[in-house]
Each structure stands twice: as structure tokens, then as C-alpha cells.
Amino acid sequence: MMKKNKPKIKETPGKFEQPMPERNQGKYILRLYITGTTNRSIMAITNLKKICEEYLEGQYDLEVIDLYKNPNLAKGDQIIAAPTLIKKLPLPFRRIIGDMSNKEKVFLGLDLREVKEK
Amino acid sequence: MKKTSSKLAIKSLQKSPSGIQGFDEITGGGLPTGRPTLVCGGAGCGKTLFGMEFLVRGATQFNEPGIFMSFEETTEELTKNVASLGFDLEYLVKNKKIALDYVRIERSEIEETGEYDLEGLFIRLAYAIDNIGAKRVVLDTIESLFAGLPNQLILRAELRRLFRWLKEKGVTAVITGERGDETFTRQGLEEYVSDCVIMLDHRVTEQTSTRRLRVVKYRGSTHGTNEYPFLIDENGFSVLPITSLGLNHIVSNKRISSGIPLLDKMLEGKGYYRGSTVLVSGTAGVGKTSIAAHFAEAACKRGERVLYFCFEESPNQLIRNMLSIGIKLEPWVRKGLLQFQATRPTFYGLEMHLAVTHKIVNAFKPDIVIMDPINTFVASEKEFEVKTMVMRIVDFLKSEQITTLFTSLTSGNSTLEDSDAGISSLIDTWLLLRDIELSGERNRGLYVLKSRGMANSNQIREFILTDHGVKLREAYIGSSGGLTGSARVAQEALENAEVLTHKHEIERKKREIERKRKALESKIAALQADFDSEESEVVKLIKTEQDMIKRLEQDKMEMAVSRKAAKEKNATGNLKNHDKK
């Protein structure tokens, strides 16, 4: 993604401001990796859903993947810990691990400070 | 019978051969099958390579596919790095013999938001294992997790679970870990992996580094406990199990020529024993290398293979120098019977030298090994270490039935026998070259200091370098000890003169007797002549006397006739008798 942005900026320096609001307005693309129906997995799903609905309503795209069912995906997304939430967009790329019980850390991971300030 | 054997099989620990040269000998078969092994050591000591070779050998030689999970290097980097060792990872990956998995952990990307586990890693590993039916797993270096994940409590619990899980999976695993200050690994992984711990070390002493391997622990198995030197080269890892050798070499009664006929004569006329260790020691410039070269040439002429380690000269220089005394080594090099191996002693540590020696000897399979000179090592290392190294080399070469010739340079100010005492006990035949200073000359002398198992000559012989090689002179022993050089020549001249005078004397005596004989003969001749003349005189006298008698007879007859006597008959008879006389 970074690579794609860079040439854009170079070509049209005037439009530099443009991607920023776009990014803020852009959708959150999230992917949550869980491991079956363990307590942590369920906790993570419920906690995350709560946060998303509260602060990112309509702005997010969440995909929940069960690693037990799709073990081949673990390698591609560099999953070690479970549960892991991957924030693909907006940048920067983040992995948020754990059961999402620490709300502030989740905000930190999702770059949601601005939203909070609003 | 079957029952007991199967029982035993269950009881004794199964081992998976690593395929790493020498390592399986130390451990008695390899790594414990189905159990994790911890390989620890400092940076750059070869942990990753150990793991990689374990996998590659497993995949290629023992048909055991493996997973390499790297926490430090990307798969591309890994592939490139091990390609230099001749491992074609791409090919193996393509054929599902090996799977590479790079686990990237970026601390800055991660946000911990509560309880978690490492199930992701487990799933990843399990998926990879099931995918290619892996029997071997390498985790390199799992401690990187500690840098990426802040919650140590969770991490430690998960690692414990991981190793247990690996055991349950029945895969033979190698886990690498960085060495800590006081513990084997920085994060104390040895707490979790306690079946087998291998320590790799990379030590620098006196500016030369040596890699060493030690099996710290091997649960349920005996193993060599020493530190074994190992090396990493274009063929991968090789460990040297040298000290495990005992003193039970096969002994040969065969003898081989030293290449110098008179030297052979000093050794019962047959030369060295095959498989024995020969030391040629002496001060600088006495011709140690020449003796070695003679031996090499003689061996090549017999069609034997010679491995020549030169630690001070380059092969080309040596060939040139030996040509000046008429030893042609180059043809043998071209024929492949003679191989030179030139390295500086300080180039790497003693163990490395040992390892290299091992490797080359195993590859070249020589009948004769020459090390020229052996004691340059002393400059770089302690004597004890040199001794152990030489002992290891001797042991190894003896067990291979290889005849070894070492040369050793003794420094001018120490006694000749003294400086080599360190290794003298290992030597079977010890030739000592010494310079003999006498009447303003420096000459070379050679004697056999000792030679086990043969009645060797006790003489000091003069040793001359000619353009036809080394010549040993028959010992010249005068009243004041052995003579050499011009003193010998002078003495020889003196004796030659003496012989000459004796010869002259004989001639003179012969002539004298001849003269005497001649004198005698002439005397005899004179006497004979005298006698002859006397005889003829006497005959004459007799004749006149007879004539007188005749005349008297005649006178008598005439008288009788005149007296008319009839005694004519008697007179004639008397005359006849006289004629006969």
C-alpha cells in the first residue's frame, strides 16, 4: 500500500492533502483470526464487535477467520498469537493480539484517538 | 527372542541420524527421535546451519521431510545463505521435502489487548507438518518471540506447551537459542527443552578462532562429553570425534623405503614401518624438508598417494627448491599422486587444522602424510594444546594405516631432544639432523635417535645435499669422534697417503727379494760355471791320467812283448774297461 501511495504523491504534489481525508473517511478493513470457540476467541469477537459498533459504525469491514478451519491462512498473514486482529486499512498496518478486553489498547491499535477526541 | 528384542527396542532411545559428519558418532546415532533438542551458542557459531543441515540431510538421505521455521531470516535469505553450502533449498521445497516458514514479528505493529496464546503458531506449524508429512522441525531462533511479545508469562507458558506439543507430534525438533550470560540460553529455554542440549562455541584465542561443539546433556543416552572442534565449509558441518580413538590401531610389519638408500640401511636396511610416525627434527637449514621430499618421491614412485601439508612454504616454492637437489615432485602432482596442502598455521586454530586435516585425509585417502613443519603451531598455541593436537592427528592417521612424517624445527638455543619432548613419546622413528661445527665449518649430521621395533644404526652420519638429492656418507670415525666436511676429507687424504706408503713399502720389499733372488741365481750360475770348468779340468786330468795308465800299459806290453810274454789278453781287457768309463 505504501508503495502505491508514494508515486502518487510524487506525481501530484498538490494533491498531497487529498489522501489524508480519504484515509480517515475510508473504511476500516479488519480481519480477526480466532481459534475455534475458545473463551478467548469468543471474548475477542464480542469485545471487538462492541467497539466497532460503538465507534466505527458503518466504517468498517470485519472478517472473522477460524484458523482451525483455514490453517493455510496463518502463514500469509504472519499469525502467531491467537486471537489476532489485523488492521489492514487504514494505514499503518497493525496487529492487535489478545481478547480485546483492554479497550484503550484496542483504540491504540486501531488508531482511534481522533475518534475519541471527537 | 522376538519379544525381548522388541522390548529392548522400546526401552532404548531411538535416534535420528543428523547426517552431519562426525556428529552421529559423538552422540551414538544422532538426535533423540521425537524429542526436541536445544542447540545453543553465541552469535555466528553456526546454530542455523546445524539446524538446516539436520533438515537437508534428513530430507535427502533419510527420507524425513522437515520444516524450517525461521524467526530471523526470511526464506529468500535462508535459501541464498545455505546455497553456498551446496544445499538446493528451492528444489527441496518444490518437491515438498522441506518447507520454509519465516515468522515475522514486528514489535511496533503489535498491540497487546489482553489474554492470548500462541495457537496461531501451533496451527501454522501443524499445518506445515501435515502438509509434507514432516518428521523433523527446526525452530530458529524461537527466542525472537521474547523481543516481539512483551508478555513473558504467557510466552513462557506457551513455549512449554509448544515443546510438549512437539513431543506429542513425534517430530524430532531442533530449537536454537542464543547463549546467555550465565545460562545456556538467554531466555532459559533449557528449562523447557531438557532432553538434549548441544552447545556450539566460537572462541578466539590468540587471534585465531575455533568452532567447538559439546553435547551438554543427552537424556537417556551416553555421549561424548568433550568439546569437539567442528568446521563449516562448502560441504556443510563436520565434527571431529577424535579423542574417542584408543590405542588399538592395526599394526603393520611392512616396511617402506625412506627414499634414501643409506638411511634405509641405518634402519635395518628396510626403512620405516608402514603406518608408523616419523619425526625429522633439527635446526634451521639442515635439510628436513629434503628428507621429507625424498620420502614423498619414493612413495610416489611406488605408486602410493602422498598428502603433503606445508605450513611454511608455498607448494610451488617447495617444488622449485626440491628440483635444485634433483627431486622432481611436479610430475607426481600432475599425476594426482601427490597433493600439496598449504596453509599458514596461524590461519586458523589448532582444532580447525585438525578438522581440515581430517577432511582432506578422508577425501584424498593418502598412504603417506607429511607435515612440514609441525611445530610452527607452537608459536601460535600452547605446547599442551599442540601436543594434544598432534596426538589426535597421529591417532587418526595410525588408525587409517597412514605413514606420517613430521618435520620439526628446533630452535638453536635449546637442546635438540628437549624441544620436541612434548611429542617425542608419540613418535616411532625419530631422525635427528644436527649441524656439526668443526674447524670453521658447519656440516650436517644425521642420526637415528630412536626407532621402535628395529635394530637401528647408532652412528652419526654425514648428510650432504647434492644435486642428486640427499647423500649420506658412511660414518667416518676418527680418534676424536665423527669427522665431517673438510676434516673428513683431510683425514681421508691422510689415510690414503698412509696406505700409499704402505703400498710403496710392499713394492720395495718385493723388489728387494727379487734382487736377492737374482743375486742368488747369479751366484748359483757362477758356481755352476766354476763347477763346470772344474769338472772339465778333472775330466781332462782323468784323461791324462788314463792316458798315462795306457802309456804305462803299453809300455808294459811293449816290455812284455819284448820279453815275449803271453799276457796280451789281459791288457786288451783293461783297455776296454777304461773306454766305458
Interface residues (C-beta under 8 A of the other chain):
Chain A: Y33 T35 T38 R40 M43 N47 L67 Y68 P71 N72 A74 K75 Q78 I79 I80 A81 A82 P83 T84 P92 F93 R94 R95 I96 I97 G98 D99 M100 S101 N102 K105 V106 L108 G109
Chain B: D101 V103 R104 I105 E109 I110 E111 E112 T113 G114 E115 Y116 D117 L118 E119 G120 L121 I123 R124 A126 Y127 A128 L145 G148 L149
